[in-house]
Amino acid sequence: MDSSRVYGSLKTSRTPEYKPVSLSFLPSGACRCPHWHQLALKLSCAGLILLFLSLIGLSVLVRFLVQKPPIAKYSVASQENRTEPTGGSAMLKCPRDWHSYREKCLFISQTSGPWSEGLTDCSVKEATLLFIEDEEELKFIRDFLKSKEREFFIGLHYVSAEKMWKWINGSTLNPDLLQVTGKAKEDSCAVISKTEVFSDTCSADNRWICQKKLKHD
């Protein structure tokens, strides 16, 4: 036997035949993506879950706020409804041609006549002749009359049987509040000007000042 043939045959049989590596051993569903793709996928899934949970929480919060009554606004409105007038005229209103002072509306007549006519006119207007309650009001009336060169009857007259000045509500004049100048006698009524309060006959021809309580709008 030819030795060269034998050697050649042996050499050929020992040389392994090259075969390409097959990936058929991997499971058919296995991911063949790079590692960073898998990480990005996981982060996206986590983000979607967080977004879903946030939407659920937001919807619950909105429903709670819609159902909850506006406590603060309701409280303020309730306090406003319970507020009572305290003497200011902001919540109250005087009729046309009347002037507000504290809780009063004052009317200055444009006609003149005796004290009794002024009393009747004020009564028709659901008012009374002016009753001055304190020094502050007296000062206000005098300041108000500074531009008027006239005298006005007020609700003060002299009761000769008792020998004292009385207001039309029956109360006695406080001499510390004001002094009526002039003679006090029967048929004497008080008249006020921008400078003083003096006695005049009740039948004299003067204008008058009416007053009544402020009314709600």
C-alpha positions in Angstrom: 0.0 0.0 0.0 1.2 3.4 -0.8 2.2 5.2 2.3 1.5 8.6 0.9 -2.1 7.7 0.3 -2.5 6.4 3.8 -1.1 9.6 5.3 -3.3 11.7 3.2 -6.3 9.7 4.1 -5.6 10.0 7.8 -4.9 13.7 7.6 -8.1 14.3 5.9 -10.2 12.3 8.3 -8.7 14.1 11.4 -9.4 17.6 10.1 -12.7 18.7 11.6 -15.2 20.0 9.1 -16.3 23.7 9.9 -20.0 24.2 10.5 -21.6 27.5 11.3 -22.8 27.9 14.9 -26.6 27.6 15.1 -28.7 29.6 17.5 -31.5 27.1 17.3 -30.8 26.0 20.9 -32.2 29.4 22.2 -35.9 29.6 23.0 -38.0 31.0 20.2 -39.4 33.8 22.5 -36.0 34.9 23.9 -35.2 38.6 23.5 -32.2 39.1 21.3 -32.2 42.9 21.9 -29.2 44.7 23.4 -29.1 45.2 27.2 -29.9 49.0 27.2 -33.0 48.3 25.2 -34.3 46.0 27.9 -33.5 48.7 30.6 -35.3 51.4 28.6 -38.4 49.1 28.3 -38.4 48.5 32.0 -38.2 52.2 32.8 -41.0 53.0 30.3 -43.2 50.4 32.0 -42.5 51.8 35.4 -43.2 55.4 34.1 -46.6 54.3 32.7 -47.5 52.6 36.0 -46.6 55.8 37.9 -48.6 57.9 35.5 -51.6 55.6 35.8 -51.5 55.8 39.6 -51.1 59.6 39.5 -54.2 59.9 37.3 -56.2 57.8 39.8 -55.1 59.9 42.7 -55.9 63.1 40.8 -59.4 61.9 40.0 -60.0 61.0 43.6 -58.8 64.5 44.7 -61.0 66.3 42.2 -64.1 64.3 43.3 -63.3 65.2 46.9 -63.0 68.9 46.2 -66.2 69.0 44.2 -68.2 67.3 46.9 -66.7 69.4 49.7 -68.7 72.6 50.4 -66.8 76.0 50.2 -66.6 76.4 54.0 -64.7 79.7 54.0 -67.0 81.4 51.5 -70.1 80.1 53.3 -68.7 81.4 56.6 -68.1 84.9 55.3 -71.6 85.0 53.7 -73.2 83.9 57.0 -71.4 86.5 59.0 -72.5 89.2 56.5 -76.1 88.0 56.8 -75.9 88.1 60.6 -74.4 91.6 60.7 -76.6 94.2 62.3 -76.4 97.9 61.6 -74.3 99.6 64.2 -75.0 103.2 63.5 -73.2 103.6 60.2 -75.2 104.6 57.2 -73.3 102.3 54.8 -76.0 99.6 55.1 -78.9 102.0 55.4 -80.4 104.6 53.1 -82.3 107.9 53.6 -85.1 108.9 51.2 -84.5 111.5 48.5 -83.9 115.0 49.8 -83.1 113.7 53.3 -79.7 113.9 54.9 -78.1 111.1 56.9 -76.5 111.5 60.3 -75.7 108.4 62.4 -79.0 106.4 62.4 -81.1 109.4 61.5 -82.4 110.9 58.3 -82.8 114.7 58.5 -85.1 116.8 56.4 -84.9 120.6 56.0 -88.2 122.1 55.0 -88.5 124.5 52.1 -91.7 126.0 53.4 -92.4 127.9 56.5 -95.3 128.1 59.0 -96.0 127.8 62.8 -94.6 125.1 65.0 -97.8 123.1 64.8 -97.6 123.0 61.0 -94.0 121.7 61.2 -95.2 119.1 63.6 -97.9 117.9 61.2 -95.7 118.0 58.1 -93.1 115.8 59.9 -95.8 113.4 61.0 -97.1 113.1 57.4 -93.5 112.1 56.4 -93.5 109.5 59.1 -91.1 111.6 61.1 -91.0 114.0 64.0 -89.5 117.4 64.7 -85.7 117.2 65.4 -84.7 115.8 68.8 -81.0 116.7 69.6 -79.5 113.9 71.7 -76.0 115.1 72.5 -73.4 117.8 71.9 -71.9 116.1 68.9 -75.2 116.1 67.1 -75.8 119.8 68.2 -72.5 120.7 66.6 -73.3 118.8 63.4 -76.7 120.6 63.1 -75.0 124.0 63.6 -72.3 123.2 61.0 -75.0 122.0 58.6 -76.9 125.3 58.9 -73.9 127.5 58.4 -74.8 128.0 54.7 -78.5 128.8 55.6 -79.5 132.3 56.7 -82.6 131.1 58.4 -84.0 129.7 61.7 -85.7 126.4 62.0 -88.2 125.0 64.5 -87.1 121.8 66.4 -89.0 119.5 68.6 -88.6 121.5 71.8 -91.2 123.6 73.4 -91.9 125.3 76.8 -94.4 123.7 79.1 -95.6 126.6 81.3 -97.5 124.4 83.7 -94.2 122.7 84.6 -92.0 125.7 83.9 -89.5 123.7 81.9 -88.5 123.0 78.3 -89.4 119.6 77.0 -88.8 117.6 73.9 -91.7 116.2 72.0 -91.0 112.7 73.3 -91.7 114.0 76.8 -88.1 114.1 78.1 -86.9 117.2 79.9 -84.2 119.4 78.3 -80.7 118.8 79.8 -79.3 122.3 80.4 -75.8 120.9 80.1 -76.6 120.0 76.5 -77.8 123.4 75.3 -79.3 126.7 76.7 -82.3 128.3 75.1 -81.8 132.0 75.0 -84.7 134.5 75.2 -87.9 134.5 77.3 -89.5 131.2 78.3 -93.2 131.6 78.5 -96.5 130.1 77.4 -96.6 129.4 73.6 -92.8 129.4 73.4 -91.1 127.0 71.0 -87.3 126.5 70.4 -85.7 127.6 67.1 -82.2 126.8 66.0 -79.8 128.8 63.8 -76.2 128.3 62.9 -75.1 130.0 66.1 -77.7 129.4 68.8 -81.0 128.0 70.1 -83.5 130.6 71.1 -87.1 131.0 72.2 -89.7 132.1 69.7 -93.5 132.1 69.7 -94.9 128.8 68.4 -97.1 130.8 66.0 -94.1 132.5 64.4 -93.4 131.8 60.7 -90.3 129.6 60.5 -89.1 126.6 58.7 -88.4 123.3 60.5 -86.2 120.2 60.7 -87.7 116.7 60.7 -86.0 113.5 61.7 -86.6 109.8 61.3 -84.8 106.5 61.5 -82.7 105.2 58.7 -84.3 102.4 56.7 -82.7 99.4 55.1 -82.3 99.4 51.3 
